[in-house]
Amino acid sequence: MNQSEFAVSNPVNEPVISFAPGSDERVSLKAKLAELSSSEIEIPLIIGGKEIRTGNLVDCVLPHSHQHVIGRYHKAGEEEVQMAVKSALKAWKEWSFTPFETRAKIFAKMDELLTGPYRDLINAAAMLNMSKNAYQAEIDAACELIDFYRFNPYYAQELYANQPMYSPEPTRNSTEHRPLEGFVFAVTPFNFLSIAGNLPTSPALLGNVALWKPASSAVYPAYYLMKLFQEAGLPDGVINFIPGPGSKVGPILLPHPDLAGIHFTGSTAVFHRMWKTVGENIANYRSYPRIVGETGGKDFCVAHESAEIDALVTAMVRGAFEYQGQKCSALSRAYIPSSIWDEVKEKYIADVETIKMGDVADFSNFMNAVIDKSAFDSIVEYIDYAKSSPDAQFLTGGSYDDSVGFYIEPTTILTTDPYFKTMEEEIFGPVLTIYVY
């Protein structure tokens, strides 16, 4: 148990930058956006600290302008995945015995870099490749991730310090927290760069090694995070960066005897398949893999007739349409009492009609594009279903266009059926269904 008298400072949440018109912060971020959008980078795999190029390239595009390529990443194949496993297990031999103080100091450096020289870079990369407005990028890619790198070491310190309160003489009881024997498979989503930066690093903080497969539609900003980890002093092989399709990478790693853990955020269906694969291979592992996953949701709002109307409307609009509804926490269904519905409806429609949608470079746009063609088609399918149903009518939106970017209007469906399809199935897009009771 690598503990010492070293103490992590009490963490404080990172303040959010507003990027007000004319501010130095807005000027600086706009300059970084222009710089990144005017160039194209090549993104290698990073295995054992070395850049690996497979020649199997995939474009990184702007969802709001999908013909605009800002990077091309090399996809990992079986050879590279196996190489990453060997690299991780080699790094484990030293990293698992590295004192917590050393690990925590690397995280402090990550915090310092992201707060300072990397802030504009990470925010701009998220805005471009994930189609986030400046505020959504700032609260996610900068502030939340900075908070992870501050609070995680603090809570890890508390975890290590938590010892049995009583030991009967002449015995002495103690608790050791040891790294898992093997590698952690970190699978991260497209919608939050903070989660992408947390899932591989939080196991590493506790002395584990990780293989990181970022979402294929958000490799570009993830690559810059990997460069930040390296600059912060994370030893080679502790985190190995292996972008590639889950359908190819997963079948290699999930049944691997040295799989020690899974750290996942993504769809419920994918996590279900991963867990099933682990169960089917349980006799083949060196130890029982620890499985941590966060999946989808169908978040709701139930309003009472005493609700404050303006606050309710604001919560509905922002909850449903921030980041185009591409959050597991997004408001996807609402139950509104008939006694207040007329006033809610009037104010809600008026508020939605003020939403601007377009390129992230225009900071007045509240909404941007959905992440890719697959997401666009899936969301459109739900909208078209509602259009053909006698149980639904549209209060706002319902239109979409993918000729330039993957744009879908903020769409509101009013249904007479509380069990309507869009009331029950996760859409993961800018679609809110309302039932009046």
C-alpha positions as CSV (number, residue, x, y, z in Angstrom):
1,M,0.0,0.0,0.0
2,N,1.8,3.1,-1.3
3,Q,0.8,5.8,1.2
4,S,2.7,8.6,2.8
5,E,2.2,11.8,4.7
6,F,1.7,13.7,1.5
7,A,-1.6,15.6,1.6
8,V,-3.7,16.7,-1.4
9,S,-5.1,20.2,-1.1
10,N,-8.8,20.7,-0.5
11,P,-10.3,21.0,-4.0
12,V,-12.2,23.9,-5.3
13,N,-14.5,23.9,-8.4
14,E,-13.1,25.6,-11.4
15,P,-14.9,28.9,-12.3
16,V,-16.7,28.9,-15.6
17,I,-15.6,31.4,-18.2
18,S,-18.5,33.3,-19.8
19,F,-16.7,34.3,-23.0
20,A,-18.6,37.6,-22.9
21,P,-18.5,39.7,-26.1
22,G,-15.3,41.6,-26.4
23,S,-13.6,39.7,-23.6
24,D,-10.0,38.5,-23.9
25,E,-11.2,34.9,-23.4
26,R,-13.5,35.1,-26.3
27,V,-10.9,36.6,-28.6
28,S,-8.4,33.9,-27.6
29,L,-10.8,31.0,-28.1
30,K,-11.9,32.3,-31.5
31,A,-8.3,32.5,-32.5
32,K,-7.8,28.9,-31.5
33,L,-10.9,27.8,-33.4
34,A,-9.7,29.6,-36.5
35,E,-6.2,27.9,-36.1
36,L,-7.6,24.4,-35.7
37,S,-10.3,24.6,-38.4
38,S,-7.8,25.8,-41.0
39,S,-5.4,22.9,-40.6
40,E,-5.6,19.1,-40.7
41,I,-3.7,16.8,-38.4
42,E,-2.8,13.1,-38.5
43,I,-3.7,11.2,-35.3
44,P,-1.6,8.1,-34.5
45,L,-2.3,5.5,-31.9
46,I,-0.2,6.0,-28.8
47,I,1.1,2.7,-27.3
48,G,3.8,2.6,-24.8
49,G,4.4,6.3,-25.4
50,K,5.2,5.6,-29.1
51,E,3.1,6.9,-32.0
52,I,1.8,4.0,-34.1
53,R,0.5,4.5,-37.6
54,T,-1.6,1.7,-39.2
55,G,-2.4,3.4,-42.5
56,N,-6.1,2.6,-41.9
57,L,-7.3,6.2,-41.8
58,V,-10.7,7.7,-40.8
59,D,-11.6,11.4,-41.2
60,C,-12.4,13.7,-38.2
61,V,-15.0,16.1,-39.4
62,L,-17.1,19.0,-38.1
63,P,-20.7,17.7,-37.5
64,H,-22.0,21.2,-38.4
65,S,-20.0,21.2,-41.7
66,H,-19.4,17.5,-42.4
67,Q,-17.3,18.0,-45.5
68,H,-14.8,19.9,-43.5
69,V,-12.0,17.6,-42.4
70,I,-9.8,18.7,-39.5
71,G,-7.9,15.4,-38.9
72,R,-7.5,11.8,-39.8
73,Y,-6.9,9.1,-37.3
74,H,-5.3,5.7,-37.6
75,K,-7.5,2.8,-36.6
76,A,-6.2,0.1,-34.3
77,G,-6.2,-3.5,-35.6
78,E,-5.7,-6.7,-33.7
79,E,-1.9,-6.4,-33.8
80,E,-2.0,-2.9,-32.3
81,V,-4.5,-3.9,-29.6
82,Q,-2.4,-6.9,-28.6
83,M,0.6,-4.6,-28.6
84,A,-1.2,-2.2,-26.3
85,V,-2.0,-5.0,-23.8
86,K,1.6,-6.0,-23.6
87,S,2.6,-2.3,-23.1
88,A,0.1,-1.9,-20.3
89,L,1.1,-5.0,-18.5
90,K,4.7,-4.0,-18.7
91,A,4.0,-0.5,-17.3
92,W,1.9,-2.1,-14.5
93,K,5.0,-3.7,-13.0
94,E,6.3,-0.3,-12.0
95,W,3.2,1.9,-12.0
96,S,1.3,-0.3,-9.5
97,F,4.1,0.2,-7.0
98,T,4.5,4.0,-7.7
99,P,3.7,6.0,-4.5
100,F,0.3,7.7,-4.4
101,E,2.1,11.0,-3.9
102,T,3.8,10.7,-7.3
103,R,0.6,9.8,-9.0
104,A,-1.3,12.7,-7.4
105,K,1.4,15.1,-8.5
106,I,0.9,14.0,-12.1
107,F,-2.8,14.8,-11.7
108,A,-2.0,18.2,-10.3
109,K,0.1,18.8,-13.4
110,M,-2.9,17.7,-15.6
111,D,-5.0,20.3,-13.7
112,E,-2.4,23.0,-14.2
113,L,-2.1,22.3,-18.0
114,L,-5.8,22.2,-18.6
115,T,-6.5,25.3,-16.5
116,G,-3.7,27.1,-18.4
117,P,-2.1,26.4,-21.8
118,Y,-4.4,23.6,-22.9
119,R,-7.7,25.3,-22.1
120,D,-8.4,27.0,-25.4
121,L,-7.0,24.0,-27.3
122,I,-9.2,21.5,-25.6
123,N,-12.3,23.7,-25.7
124,A,-11.8,24.5,-29.4
125,A,-11.2,20.8,-30.3
126,A,-14.4,19.9,-28.5
127,M,-16.4,22.6,-30.2
128,L,-15.2,21.6,-33.6
129,N,-15.3,17.8,-33.6
130,M,-18.2,17.4,-31.1
131,S,-20.2,20.5,-32.3
132,K,-20.5,22.1,-28.9
133,N,-21.1,25.8,-28.3
134,A,-18.5,27.6,-26.3
135,Y,-20.3,27.5,-23.0
136,Q,-21.1,23.7,-23.4
137,A,-17.5,23.0,-24.2
138,E,-16.3,25.2,-21.3
139,I,-18.4,23.5,-18.6
140,D,-17.5,20.0,-20.0
141,A,-14.1,19.8,-21.6
142,A,-12.5,22.4,-19.2
143,C,-14.3,22.9,-15.9
144,E,-15.7,19.4,-15.2
145,L,-12.5,17.7,-16.3
146,I,-10.4,20.1,-14.2
147,D,-12.6,19.2,-11.3
148,F,-12.0,15.5,-11.9
149,Y,-8.3,16.1,-11.7
150,R,-8.7,18.0,-8.4
151,F,-11.4,16.0,-6.6
152,N,-10.3,12.5,-7.6
153,P,-6.9,12.7,-5.9
154,Y,-8.6,14.2,-2.8
155,Y,-11.1,11.4,-2.6
156,A,-8.4,8.8,-3.3
157,Q,-6.5,10.2,-0.4
158,E,-9.5,9.8,1.8
159,L,-10.0,6.2,0.5
160,Y,-6.4,5.3,1.4
161,A,-6.7,6.9,4.8
162,N,-9.8,5.1,5.8
163,Q,-8.6,2.4,8.2
164,P,-10.4,0.1,10.8
165,M,-11.2,2.1,13.9
166,Y,-10.5,-0.7,16.3
167,S,-8.0,-3.6,16.6
168,P,-8.2,-5.9,19.6
169,E,-4.9,-6.5,21.3
170,P,-2.5,-7.9,20.3
171,T,-3.7,-7.8,16.7
172,R,-3.5,-4.8,14.4
173,N,-6.1,-4.6,11.6
174,S,-5.4,-2.5,8.4
175,T,-6.8,-2.1,4.9
176,E,-4.8,-2.1,1.8
177,H,-6.0,-0.8,-1.6
178,R,-4.1,-2.5,-4.3
179,P,-4.2,-2.0,-8.1
180,L,-6.1,-4.6,-10.1
181,E,-3.9,-7.3,-11.6
182,G,-4.3,-6.7,-15.3
183,F,-5.6,-3.9,-17.5
184,V,-8.7,-1.7,-17.4
185,F,-10.6,-1.3,-20.7
186,A,-11.8,2.3,-20.8
187,V,-14.5,2.9,-23.4
188,T,-15.6,6.6,-23.6
189,P,-18.5,8.4,-25.2
190,F,-18.7,11.1,-27.8
191,N,-20.8,13.6,-25.8
192,F,-18.6,14.5,-22.8
193,L,-14.9,15.1,-23.1
194,S,-14.8,15.3,-19.3
195,I,-15.9,11.6,-19.2
196,A,-13.5,10.7,-21.9
197,G,-10.7,12.3,-19.8
198,N,-11.9,10.7,-16.6
199,L,-12.6,7.0,-17.5
200,P,-8.9,6.1,-18.3
201,T,-7.3,8.4,-15.7
202,S,-9.3,7.6,-12.6
203,P,-8.1,3.9,-12.7
204,A,-4.6,5.2,-13.4
205,L,-4.7,7.4,-10.3
206,L,-5.2,4.3,-8.2
207,G,-2.2,2.5,-9.8
208,N,-3.9,0.7,-12.6
209,V,-3.1,0.7,-16.3
210,A,-5.7,1.3,-19.0
211,L,-6.4,0.7,-22.7
212,W,-8.4,3.7,-23.9
213,K,-10.8,3.4,-26.8
214,P,-12.4,6.8,-27.4
215,A,-15.6,7.2,-29.3
216,S,-14.9,7.0,-33.1
217,S,-16.8,10.3,-33.7
218,A,-14.8,12.2,-31.1
219,V,-11.2,11.0,-31.5
220,Y,-9.9,14.5,-32.3
221,P,-10.3,16.2,-28.9
222,A,-9.4,12.9,-27.2
223,Y,-6.0,12.9,-28.9
224,Y,-5.2,16.3,-27.5
225,L,-6.1,15.0,-24.0
226,M,-3.7,12.1,-24.5
227,K,-1.0,14.6,-25.4
228,L,-1.8,16.5,-22.2
229,F,-1.4,13.3,-20.1
230,Q,2.0,12.7,-21.6
231,E,3.1,16.3,-21.0
232,A,1.9,16.0,-17.4
233,G,4.4,13.2,-16.9
234,L,2.2,10.1,-17.1
235,P,4.6,7.2,-17.7
236,D,4.6,5.4,-21.0
237,G,2.2,2.5,-21.2
238,V,0.0,3.5,-18.2
239,I,-2.7,4.7,-20.6
240,N,-2.6,3.4,-24.2
241,F,-4.6,5.3,-26.8
242,I,-6.2,2.9,-29.3
243,P,-9.0,4.5,-31.4
244,G,-11.0,2.1,-33.5
245,P,-14.4,0.5,-33.9
246,G,-15.8,-1.1,-30.8
247,S,-16.9,-4.1,-32.9
248,K,-13.2,-4.8,-33.6
249,V,-11.5,-3.8,-30.4
250,G,-14.0,-5.2,-28.0
251,P,-13.9,-8.8,-29.1
252,I,-10.1,-8.8,-28.6
253,L,-10.1,-7.2,-25.1
254,L,-13.3,-8.4,-23.5
255,P,-12.4,-12.1,-23.3
256,H,-8.7,-11.4,-22.6
257,P,-7.4,-13.3,-19.6
258,D,-5.7,-10.2,-18.2
259,L,-8.9,-8.0,-18.4
260,A,-9.1,-6.7,-14.8
261,G,-11.8,-4.0,-15.3
262,I,-14.1,-2.2,-17.6
263,H,-14.8,1.6,-17.3
264,F,-17.6,2.4,-19.6
265,T,-20.0,5.2,-20.6
266,G,-22.3,4.6,-23.6
267,S,-25.4,2.9,-24.7
268,T,-27.3,0.4,-22.6
269,A,-27.3,-2.1,-25.5
270,V,-23.5,-2.0,-25.8
271,F,-23.0,-2.3,-22.1
272,H,-25.4,-5.2,-22.0
273,R,-23.3,-7.0,-24.6
274,M,-20.1,-6.3,-22.8
275,W,-21.3,-7.6,-19.5
276,K,-22.7,-10.7,-21.3
277,T,-19.3,-11.4,-22.9
278,V,-17.6,-11.1,-19.5
279,G,-20.1,-13.6,-18.0
280,E,-19.5,-16.0,-20.8
281,N,-15.7,-15.9,-20.3
282,I,-15.7,-15.7,-16.5
283,A,-13.7,-18.9,-16.1
284,N,-10.9,-17.6,-18.4
285,Y,-9.9,-14.5,-16.4
286,R,-7.0,-14.3,-14.0
287,S,-9.4,-12.6,-11.5
288,Y,-12.9,-11.3,-11.6
289,P,-13.1,-8.2,-13.8
290,R,-14.6,-5.2,-12.0
291,I,-17.3,-3.6,-14.2
292,V,-18.3,0.0,-13.9
293,G,-20.7,1.4,-16.5
294,E,-23.0,4.4,-17.0
295,T,-25.6,4.1,-19.7
296,G,-28.6,5.8,-21.1
297,G,-31.8,7.2,-19.7
298,K,-35.2,8.7,-20.4
299,D,-35.2,11.7,-18.1
300,F,-38.6,13.2,-17.3
301,C,-40.1,16.3,-15.8
302,V,-43.4,16.0,-13.8
303,A,-44.8,19.5,-13.1
304,H,-47.3,20.2,-10.3
305,E,-50.1,22.7,-10.8
306,S,-48.3,25.0,-8.3
307,A,-45.2,25.1,-10.4
308,E,-43.5,28.5,-11.1
309,I,-44.2,28.7,-14.9
310,D,-41.1,30.7,-16.0
311,A,-38.8,28.4,-14.1
312,L,-40.5,25.4,-15.5
313,V,-40.3,26.6,-19.0
314,T,-36.6,27.5,-18.7
315,A,-35.9,24.0,-17.2
316,M,-37.8,22.3,-20.1
317,V,-36.1,24.3,-22.9
318,R,-32.5,24.1,-21.5
319,G,-32.9,20.5,-20.3
320,A,-34.2,19.3,-23.7
321,F,-32.1,21.2,-26.1
322,E,-28.7,22.0,-24.6
323,Y,-26.1,20.2,-26.7
324,Q,-28.9,19.1,-29.0
325,G,-30.3,16.8,-26.4
326,Q,-27.3,14.5,-26.6
327,K,-27.0,13.8,-22.9
328,C,-28.2,10.9,-20.8
329,S,-29.4,13.6,-18.5
330,A,-31.4,15.5,-21.2
331,L,-35.1,16.1,-20.7
332,S,-36.8,13.8,-23.0
333,R,-40.4,13.6,-21.7
334,A,-42.6,16.0,-19.7
335,Y,-45.8,15.6,-17.8
336,I,-47.7,18.9,-17.5
337,P,-51.0,19.4,-15.6
338,S,-53.9,20.6,-17.8
339,S,-54.6,23.4,-15.3
340,I,-51.4,25.3,-16.2
341,W,-50.8,23.9,-19.7
342,D,-52.1,26.9,-21.7
343,E,-49.7,29.3,-20.1
344,V,-46.8,26.8,-20.2
345,K,-47.5,26.1,-23.9
346,E,-47.5,29.8,-24.8
347,K,-44.3,30.6,-23.0
348,Y,-42.5,27.4,-24.0
349,I,-43.2,27.9,-27.7
350,A,-42.1,31.5,-27.5
351,D,-38.8,30.5,-25.7
352,V,-38.0,27.7,-28.2
353,E,-38.6,30.1,-31.1
354,T,-35.7,32.3,-29.9
355,I,-33.2,29.4,-30.2
356,K,-30.5,30.0,-32.8
357,M,-28.9,27.0,-34.5
358,G,-25.7,26.9,-36.6
359,D,-21.9,26.8,-36.6
360,V,-20.0,26.8,-33.3
361,A,-17.9,29.7,-34.5
362,D,-21.0,32.0,-34.1
363,F,-21.2,32.3,-30.3
364,S,-24.8,33.4,-30.5
365,N,-25.9,29.9,-31.6
366,F,-27.5,28.0,-28.7
367,M,-27.7,24.8,-30.7
368,N,-25.4,23.2,-33.2
369,A,-25.4,19.9,-35.1
370,V,-25.9,16.3,-33.8
371,I,-22.7,14.2,-33.8
372,D,-22.9,12.2,-37.0
373,K,-24.9,10.6,-39.8
374,S,-25.9,7.6,-37.8
375,A,-27.3,9.8,-34.9
376,F,-29.0,12.0,-37.4
377,D,-30.8,9.1,-39.1
378,S,-31.8,7.6,-35.8
379,I,-33.4,10.8,-34.5
380,V,-35.1,11.6,-37.8
381,E,-36.7,8.1,-37.7
382,Y,-38.4,9.0,-34.4
383,I,-39.6,12.4,-35.8
384,D,-41.0,10.8,-38.9
385,Y,-42.8,8.2,-36.8
386,A,-44.5,10.9,-34.8
387,K,-45.4,12.7,-38.0
388,S,-47.3,9.7,-39.2
389,S,-49.0,9.0,-35.9
390,P,-52.6,10.2,-35.1
391,D,-51.5,10.3,-31.4
392,A,-49.0,13.1,-31.9
393,Q,-48.8,16.7,-33.1
394,F,-45.8,19.0,-33.3
395,L,-45.6,22.2,-31.2
396,T,-42.1,23.2,-32.5
397,G,-39.6,22.0,-35.0
398,G,-39.9,18.7,-36.8
399,S,-37.6,19.8,-39.7
400,Y,-34.1,18.5,-40.4
401,D,-31.4,18.9,-43.0
402,D,-28.0,17.2,-43.4
403,S,-26.9,18.8,-46.6
404,V,-24.2,20.9,-44.9
405,G,-24.3,19.7,-41.3
406,F,-26.4,17.3,-39.3
407,Y,-29.0,19.8,-38.2
408,I,-32.2,19.0,-36.5
409,E,-34.6,21.7,-35.3
410,P,-35.5,21.8,-31.6
411,T,-38.6,19.5,-31.8
412,T,-41.5,19.3,-29.4
413,I,-44.1,16.6,-29.8
414,L,-47.5,16.7,-27.9
415,T,-49.0,13.3,-27.5
416,T,-52.3,12.0,-26.1
417,D,-50.7,8.7,-25.3
418,P,-48.5,8.5,-22.2
419,Y,-47.0,5.3,-23.6
420,F,-46.2,6.8,-27.0
421,K,-43.0,5.6,-28.5
422,T,-41.1,8.8,-28.0
423,M,-42.2,8.9,-24.4
424,E,-40.6,5.5,-23.7
425,E,-37.5,5.1,-25.9
426,E,-34.3,7.1,-25.6
427,I,-33.8,9.3,-28.6
428,F,-30.6,11.1,-27.7
429,G,-31.4,14.2,-29.8
430,P,-33.3,17.5,-29.6
431,V,-36.7,16.0,-29.2
432,L,-39.0,16.5,-26.2
433,T,-42.4,14.8,-25.9
434,I,-45.1,16.3,-23.7
435,Y,-48.1,14.6,-22.2
436,V,-50.8,16.8,-20.6
437,Y,-52.6,15.2,-17.7
